[in-house]
Amino acid sequence: MAQQSDHYQTAVKSIMADAFNLPKEQLADDIAFGDIPQWDSLGHMDLLMALEQHFAFELDADLIAELTSIDTICLYLKENQNA
């Protein structure tokens, strides 16, 4: 399972870097909403839409409120994506 989690973290960080227009190296392993100026409310929606497209899941209001850190995003993906 650790490899799957690492896979998600790597993929999510790459998507975050693109969404926030930052190098992946500038994103901490425990980054969360508000930790960087780019992850504000608009950046959050940009990120979630990119994640939705990449991982083919549908956003709802609960997910928008819940997925506010790389940890919660990776946990959601691990629990909800088909292996």
CYANA upper distance limits for C-alpha pairs under 8 A (distance plus 0.5 A):
  1 MET  CA      5 SER  CA      6.85
  2 ALA  CA      6 ASP  CA      6.57
  3 GLN  CA      7 HIS  CA      6.52
  4 GLN  CA      8 TYR  CA      6.77
  4 GLN  CA     78 LYS  CA      7.80
  5 SER  CA      9 GLN  CA      6.65
  5 SER  CA     74 CYS  CA      7.17
  5 SER  CA     75 LEU  CA      8.28
  5 SER  CA     78 LYS  CA      7.24
  6 ASP  CA     10 THR  CA      6.57
  7 HIS  CA     11 ALA  CA      6.66
  8 TYR  CA     12 VAL  CA      6.35
  8 TYR  CA     74 CYS  CA      6.19
  8 TYR  CA     77 LEU  CA      7.78
  8 TYR  CA     78 LYS  CA      8.00
  9 GLN  CA     13 LYS  CA      6.42
  9 GLN  CA     70 ILE  CA      7.69
  9 GLN  CA     74 CYS  CA      6.64
 10 THR  CA     14 SER  CA      6.75
 11 ALA  CA     15 ILE  CA      6.82
 12 VAL  CA     16 MET  CA      6.51
 12 VAL  CA     51 LEU  CA      7.97
 12 VAL  CA     70 ILE  CA      7.76
 12 VAL  CA     73 ILE  CA      8.39
 12 VAL  CA     74 CYS  CA      7.93
 13 LYS  CA     17 ALA  CA      6.51
 13 LYS  CA     24 LYS  CA      6.71
 13 LYS  CA     27 LEU  CA      7.67
 13 LYS  CA     70 ILE  CA      8.31
 14 SER  CA     18 ASP  CA      6.88
 14 SER  CA     24 LYS  CA      6.75
 15 ILE  CA     19 ALA  CA      6.57
 15 ILE  CA     47 LEU  CA      7.83
 15 ILE  CA     50 ALA  CA      7.38
 15 ILE  CA     51 LEU  CA      7.49
 16 MET  CA     20 PHE  CA      6.34
 16 MET  CA     21 ASN  CA      8.48
 16 MET  CA     24 LYS  CA      8.26
 16 MET  CA     47 LEU  CA      6.74
 17 ALA  CA     21 ASN  CA      6.00
 17 ALA  CA     22 LEU  CA      5.31
 17 ALA  CA     23 PRO  CA      6.15
 17 ALA  CA     24 LYS  CA      5.74
 17 ALA  CA     27 LEU  CA      8.02
 18 ASP  CA     22 LEU  CA      7.16
 19 ALA  CA     43 GLY  CA      7.80
 19 ALA  CA     46 ASP  CA      6.78
 19 ALA  CA     47 LEU  CA      6.02
 19 ALA  CA     50 ALA  CA      7.76
 20 PHE  CA     38 GLN  CA      6.18
 20 PHE  CA     39 TRP  CA      7.71
 20 PHE  CA     43 GLY  CA      7.36
 20 PHE  CA     47 LEU  CA      8.21
 22 LEU  CA     26 GLN  CA      7.26
 22 LEU  CA     27 LEU  CA      8.44
 23 PRO  CA     27 LEU  CA      7.96
 27 LEU  CA     31 ILE  CA      6.93
 29 ASP  CA     70 ILE  CA      7.89
 30 ASP  CA     69 SER  CA      7.59
 30 ASP  CA     70 ILE  CA      6.66
 30 ASP  CA     71 ASP  CA      7.07
 31 ILE  CA     35 ASP  CA      6.86
 31 ILE  CA     69 SER  CA      6.40
 31 ILE  CA     70 ILE  CA      6.37
 32 ALA  CA     39 TRP  CA      8.47
 32 ALA  CA     68 THR  CA      6.27
 32 ALA  CA     69 SER  CA      4.38
 32 ALA  CA     70 ILE  CA      6.71
 33 PHE  CA     39 TRP  CA      6.00
 33 PHE  CA     40 ASP  CA      7.25
 33 PHE  CA     44 HIS  CA      7.82
 33 PHE  CA     68 THR  CA      5.71
 33 PHE  CA     69 SER  CA      6.44
 34 GLY  CA     38 GLN  CA      8.41
 34 GLY  CA     39 TRP  CA      5.90
 34 GLY  CA     40 ASP  CA      6.33
 35 ASP  CA     39 TRP  CA      7.44
 36 ILE  CA     40 ASP  CA      8.37
 38 GLN  CA     43 GLY  CA      6.25
 39 TRP  CA     43 GLY  CA      5.30
 39 TRP  CA     44 HIS  CA      6.13
 40 ASP  CA     44 HIS  CA      6.38
 41 SER  CA     45 MET  CA      6.99
 42 LEU  CA     46 ASP  CA      6.83
 43 GLY  CA     47 LEU  CA      6.53
 44 HIS  CA     48 LEU  CA      6.62
 44 HIS  CA     68 THR  CA      8.42
 45 MET  CA     49 MET  CA      6.53
 45 MET  CA     64 ILE  CA      8.34
 46 ASP  CA     50 ALA  CA      6.75
 47 LEU  CA     51 LEU  CA      6.67
 48 LEU  CA     52 GLU  CA      6.41
 48 LEU  CA     59 LEU  CA      8.27
 48 LEU  CA     64 ILE  CA      7.88
 49 MET  CA     53 GLN  CA      6.67
 50 ALA  CA     54 HIS  CA      6.62
 51 LEU  CA     55 PHE  CA      6.34
 51 LEU  CA     56 ALA  CA      8.29
 52 GLU  CA     56 ALA  CA      5.83
 52 GLU  CA     57 PHE  CA      5.62
 52 GLU  CA     58 GLU  CA      6.65
 52 GLU  CA     59 LEU  CA      7.32
 53 GLN  CA     57 PHE  CA      7.70
 55 PHE  CA     81 GLN  CA      8.40
 59 LEU  CA     63 LEU  CA      6.46
 59 LEU  CA     64 ILE  CA      7.17
 60 ASP  CA     64 ILE  CA      6.78
 61 ALA  CA     65 ALA  CA      6.84
 62 ASP  CA     66 GLU  CA      6.51
 63 LEU  CA     67 LEU  CA      6.28
 64 ILE  CA     68 THR  CA      8.20
 66 GLU  CA     72 THR  CA      7.82
 67 LEU  CA     72 THR  CA      5.98
 67 LEU  CA     73 ILE  CA      5.74
 67 LEU  CA     76 TYR  CA      8.41
 68 THR  CA     72 THR  CA      7.11
 68 THR  CA     73 ILE  CA      7.71
 69 SER  CA     73 ILE  CA      6.67
 70 ILE  CA     74 CYS  CA      6.53
 71 ASP  CA     75 LEU  CA      6.56
 72 THR  CA     76 TYR  CA      6.52
 73 ILE  CA     77 LEU  CA      6.72
 74 CYS  CA     78 LYS  CA      6.51
 75 LEU  CA     79 GLU  CA      6.65
 76 TYR  CA     80 ASN  CA      6.47
 77 LEU  CA     81 GLN  CA      5.89
